[in-house]
Amino acid sequence: MMARRLPLVALLALVALGPRLLPEFYVTLFNYIGLYGLVALGLVLLTGIGGMTSFGQGAFVGLGAYATAYLTTVHGLSPWATLFIGLAVTGATALLLGAMTLRLSGHYLPLGTIAWGISLYYLFGNLDALGGHTGITGIPAVSLFGLSLESGRDFGYLIWAITLAALWATQNLLASRQGRAIRALKGGSLMAESMGVDIARTKIIAFLIAALLASLSGWLYAHLQRFVNPTPFSLHHGIEYLFMAVVGGAASLWGALLGAGVITLLNEWLKDLLPKLLGASGNFEMIVFGVMMVLLLQYAPNGLWPLLARRLPAPRREIAVSDAQPLTQRDKPASGTTLLEVKAAVKRFGGLVAVNDMSLTVKAGEILALLGPNGAGKSTMFNLVSGVAPPTSGTVHFLDRRIDGLDPRRIAKLGMSRSFQHVRLLREMSVLENVAIGAHLRGAAGVLSSSLHLERGEEARLLAEAARQVQRVGLGEHLHDAAGSLPLGKQRILEIARALCADPCLLLLDEPAAGLRYLEKQALAELLRKLCGEGLGILLVEHDMDFVMGLVHRVVVMDFGEKIAEGLPDEIQRNPAVREAYLGGVE
Amino acid sequence: MDLQIALLLAQDGLTNGAIYVLLALALVLVFAVTRVIFIPQGEFVAFGALTLAAFDNGKLPGTVWLLLGGAALVLLVEAVAARRERNNQRLARALLFYGLLPAVVAGAAWWAAALKLALPVQIALSLAIVVPMGPILYRLAFQPLAEASVLVLLIVSVAVHLALAGLGLFFFGAEGSRTPAFSEAMLKFGEINVSGQSLWVYGSSAVLILALYVFFSRSLYGKALVATAVNRTGARLMGIRTSMAGGLAFTLAAAIGAFSGILIAPITTIFYDTGFIIGLKGFVGAIVGGLASYPVAAGGALLVGLIESYASFWASAFKEVIVFTLIIPVLLWRSLTTHHIEEDE
C-alpha cells in the first residue's frame, strides 16, 4: 500500500518544497506543468474516457485568460470575480458548441473545435479592445487572505492546489453514478441509453468539464504571466494539449500530469537542441512531436502511464459494498395485469418489410417466448418494443401508456428493462459497476455532489443494490472481476443482473441462453421462473427450443416478419406451420 | 461598393473557391475511402507551390530529401514484411516503386534544378516529387492503423500535419514565395478584367473534376474506390485490397493538393504554413456536404471562396474569423436536420 502511494507522496513533497528549493527556471517549468496538466486532465476525461475529442482547448484557455485580463485591467474587477465570469463565458460557449456538434457523428466535435480555435485566435488578435496581437499587460497579481501572490514561487502553490483539487474531484466523479455514465460514452451509448442514461446530456457534461478546466488554467496563466497575447491560445497549442493527454495515457487521470510533464520538458529541451542541430531557427519541435504521436498511437495507444503503472505494485482494487438501506422499489402491477400490448406493428426499412402486422401481449407474472428462424424479424420486434427503432405504423402500449415513438430512456423509466443479443458491457469495468449502471435511474446525485463525494449515502445504496442483483443471478464470486474477463455465458447473465437492477416490471431478454452450458441453462431457467413468480413479466427471444418449452407460459412464432402461430408450448410444437418454418418444407 | 468592385470580388472569390472545391473533393474522397480526416492536405498545397518556386529559383527543393527519406522508410517496412511473407513479388514491387522510381525522380530534379527549364517541365517535376508522398504517408502513418476509430485517425492526421508543417519550415524557411503565372494574358469581359491565371484555375478545376468523374464512373480502379467507400468489408470480400484503395485515395489527394498549390502560387504568396489554412477552408466546404456529398461539398467550397472575398472587402481584419465561424451555422443546420442515433464503434 505504501509503495503504491509513493509517487503521490513524492509529488506532494515536490509541490510543497519545490517552489522554495528549486532554481527559478525549474519553478517556472513546474508551474507550467501544473497549468498544462489541468487542461490535459479535462482532455483525458473527454478523449480517453468519454471517447470524444477537442483541438480547441487552447481557445478555452484563452477565454479564461482574456476574460480576467480585460476585466481586471480595464474595469478594475477583482481577479476572484473575473474567475467566475471567465468560467461563465467559457461554459456558455462550450454549451453552444457542444449542443451543436455532439448530436452529430463523433468527428464533427473535433472539426468544430478546430474551426473555433482558429476563429477565436484571430478574434483575439484583431480586437483593438483586447490589445490586438500585442495583447494586454499590467494584469494584477492575485491576493489570497491578504497575501499577494506576486512571484512565481508563491503563485505555484495556488496552481498546484487547484490542479490537485481538480484531479481529486474528477477521480471522485468517475467513481460515482454520473461517472459510470461518462465511462459508458465510449462504446456503450446504446446500452446506457437503454438503462436510462441521457447520453446527449452526459456528453455535454464531459465537454463542459473539460472546457471549464481549460478556462481555469487560462485564469491562472494570466495571473502568473501578468500579461496575455493571442499566441499561447492558438490551435497549435490546442493540439499540444491533446498530445499531452494522449502521451500520458488517455484513460488515466494521472496520465494527464505525466503527459503535461513529458511534453513540457521535451519541448524545452528540443527548443534548445533542434535549432542547433538543424542550423536554423523555428518551431522544429513540432516535427518530433508529430512523429512521436504517430508512433505512439501505432505502438502504445494507451500512452505512457500504463507502462509506468505496471511497475508499481497494484493491489486488486475492490469497491467496498456495505449493507446500506435498500433502495425504494416501484409499485408492481398485480399478477395477470397486462403489461405490454403491441397492436398491428409494422416496420419497413425502405422497401423491405421487416415486421408486418404483429400483435402480442405480455402479462405480469408470465413468460412469453418470441420464436422464429433467423431473419424472422424477432430482433426488429424487440427494438420496436424497447424504443430503439420506432414502428412505421401500429401501436405499442406499456402499462396502458402509449410508448411507440418514445426513446429508450423514457421507456426504461416506465419500468421496462432489457438485455442485448450481442452482449453490451463495459469490459474494463468490474461486474459490480456494470450492474450498477442498471440502477442509474434509481439515484439522483448530480455532477457537483458526486465530484465532492457528498453523495456517498446514495452511492452506497446503489452499489449495495447492484451487489444484491449480482448475488441473485449467481455471479457473487465475480463481483470485482472485470466484466470482459467473464466467459460469454456469464456475461449474458450479467446483463440480466443489470436489467434487474433497474427494478423493472417487464424484462426483455434477447437470447439469454445462447452460449450457456446445460447446468447454467437450468440455473437460468430457475431464476426466470422465480422472477416471474414474483410478478415480473418476461418477454424472451430465444432459439433454444428445449430451454423455451419447459419454461415459458405462451409462445409467439414469427416468420418473414409475420406471426405464424401463437399458443401454449405443446400446441406450438405440433403446429405444422411452425414445423415448416423451422425444418423447411419441400421446395 | 459599385458593380465593378462587386464583380471583381466575385471573380477573386471564384478563383479561390475553385481551389477550395478541388481540396474539398479530395477531402471527401479520402474520408470516404479511408475514414481519415485528411488535415495534412494543406501541406501538399504548400509543398507543391514551394517545390515549384524552388525550381523557379534554380534551387534543388528540399522536398526531394523528404521524398527519398520517406521512400526509404517505406522500402524498409515493405522489405521486412516481404521477407516475413517470403514474398519476392512484393519485394520487387517495393524496390521498383519506393527504390528505383524515387531515385530517378530525385536524379532528374537534381539535374534539372540549375537548368531553369520551361515552366511545364518544372511543374511536371514538382508533381513527380510531391505526389508520391501521398501513398508514402498512407503506408507509414495510416495503413498500420487502418482499423482504428475515426477519432484516433484524426489525431494521427493532426500529428502528421504538425510534422509536415515543421519539415516545410525546415526545407523552405519562413519566407513566402510566388511563382510565375501560367499566362500573363489579361482578358476584358465588358467591365472587368480577368487574368489569364484565373482562367487557368477555372479551366483546370473543371477538367480535374470531369476527370475524377470519369475515373470514378468508368475505370476499374475508380469503381474499386467507390466500392471501398460504400462498404469496406463488402469491397474486401470482392477482392479489393483496402490498403490499395487507401494508397490510391491518398495519391489522388496528394496530386489534387499539389496541383492546387501550383495553380494558386502565382496569385497568392505561399508560406510553409499557408497550405493549412487553405486546406481548412476546403474543409469548411466539405463539411457543408457532410463529408459525404461531392456536389454539395463543391458548392460549399465555392461559397466559402465568395464569402471570404466579400469579407476581405468589408472587414478584412476579421476575414478568417468570418470564414471559420461559417462552420457554426452549418453545423447547427446539420444537427437539426440529422436524425441519427450514434452507433457504438
Chai-1 contact restraints between the chains, C-beta under 6 A:
chainA,res_idxA,chainB,res_idxB,connection_type,confidence,min_distance_angstrom,max_distance_angstrom,comment,restraint_id
A,T53,B,L151,contact,1.0,0.0,6.0,A-B,restraint_1
A,M100,B,L331,contact,1.0,0.0,6.0,A-B,restraint_2
A,M100,B,L332,contact,1.0,0.0,6.0,A-B,restraint_3
A,M100,B,S335,contact,1.0,0.0,6.0,A-B,restraint_4
A,T101,B,L331,contact,1.0,0.0,6.0,A-B,restraint_5
A,R103,B,S335,contact,1.0,0.0,6.0,A-B,restraint_6
A,L104,B,S335,contact,1.0,0.0,6.0,A-B,restraint_7
A,G106,B,L151,contact,1.0,0.0,6.0,A-B,restraint_8
A,H107,B,I37,contact,1.0,0.0,6.0,A-B,restraint_9
A,H107,B,V150,contact,1.0,0.0,6.0,A-B,restraint_10
A,P110,B,L154,contact,1.0,0.0,6.0,A-B,restraint_11
A,G112,B,L331,contact,1.0,0.0,6.0,A-B,restraint_12
A,A115,B,F324,contact,1.0,0.0,6.0,A-B,restraint_13
A,A115,B,I327,contact,1.0,0.0,6.0,A-B,restraint_14
A,I118,B,F324,contact,1.0,0.0,6.0,A-B,restraint_15
A,S119,B,V321,contact,1.0,0.0,6.0,A-B,restraint_16
A,S119,B,F324,contact,1.0,0.0,6.0,A-B,restraint_17
A,S119,B,T325,contact,1.0,0.0,6.0,A-B,restraint_18
A,Y122,B,E320,contact,1.0,0.0,6.0,A-B,restraint_19
A,Y122,B,V321,contact,1.0,0.0,6.0,A-B,restraint_20
A,L123,B,V321,contact,1.0,0.0,6.0,A-B,restraint_21
A,N126,B,A317,contact,1.0,0.0,6.0,A-B,restraint_22
A,N126,B,F318,contact,1.0,0.0,6.0,A-B,restraint_23
A,G187,B,D344,contact,1.0,0.0,6.0,A-B,restraint_24
A,S189,B,E342,contact,1.0,0.0,6.0,A-B,restraint_25
A,S189,B,D344,contact,1.0,0.0,6.0,A-B,restraint_26
A,L190,B,D344,contact,1.0,0.0,6.0,A-B,restraint_27
A,I239,B,V158,contact,1.0,0.0,6.0,A-B,restraint_28
A,G282,B,L169,contact,1.0,0.0,6.0,A-B,restraint_29
A,F284,B,G166,contact,1.0,0.0,6.0,A-B,restraint_30
A,M286,B,L162,contact,1.0,0.0,6.0,A-B,restraint_31
A,M286,B,G166,contact,1.0,0.0,6.0,A-B,restraint_32
A,I287,B,A163,contact,1.0,0.0,6.0,A-B,restraint_33
A,I287,B,G166,contact,1.0,0.0,6.0,A-B,restraint_34
A,I287,B,L167,contact,1.0,0.0,6.0,A-B,restraint_35
A,G290,B,A159,contact,1.0,0.0,6.0,A-B,restraint_36
A,G290,B,L162,contact,1.0,0.0,6.0,A-B,restraint_37
A,G290,B,A163,contact,1.0,0.0,6.0,A-B,restraint_38
A,V291,B,A163,contact,1.0,0.0,6.0,A-B,restraint_39
A,M293,B,A159,contact,1.0,0.0,6.0,A-B,restraint_40
A,V294,B,A141,contact,1.0,0.0,6.0,A-B,restraint_41
A,V294,B,V156,contact,1.0,0.0,6.0,A-B,restraint_42
A,V294,B,A159,contact,1.0,0.0,6.0,A-B,restraint_43
A,L297,B,V152,contact,1.0,0.0,6.0,A-B,restraint_44
A,L297,B,V156,contact,1.0,0.0,6.0,A-B,restraint_45
A,Q298,B,P144,contact,1.0,0.0,6.0,A-B,restraint_46
